[in-house]
Amino acid sequence: MAAQKTKRTSFFFYYACIILLTVVGGFGFHALLKPSNLPPVSSAVIFHAIFMFAWYVLFAIQSGLIKNRRSDLHMRLGK
């Protein structure tokens, strides 16, 4: 019997992209457009911002790899 092809959904990839755009739009543009209105930030806040941005980018990349059936690269990147 031939292997049945399953229909794959792109929900998680598009959801991750929407979240990433929301984060960049909500936090990034505010910081770039009105930096004079921001209070002084500590190094812990800067570290948190960089770490969380990287996490959202990784989330979008990982879901894109699964969407494109690259589970081998997805698993290597996950380690």
Secondary structure, 3 states (H helix, E strand, C coil): CCCCCCCCCCHHHHHHHHHHHHHHHHHHHHHHHCHHHCCCCCHHHHHHHHHHHHHHHHHHHHHHHHHCCCHHHHHHHHC
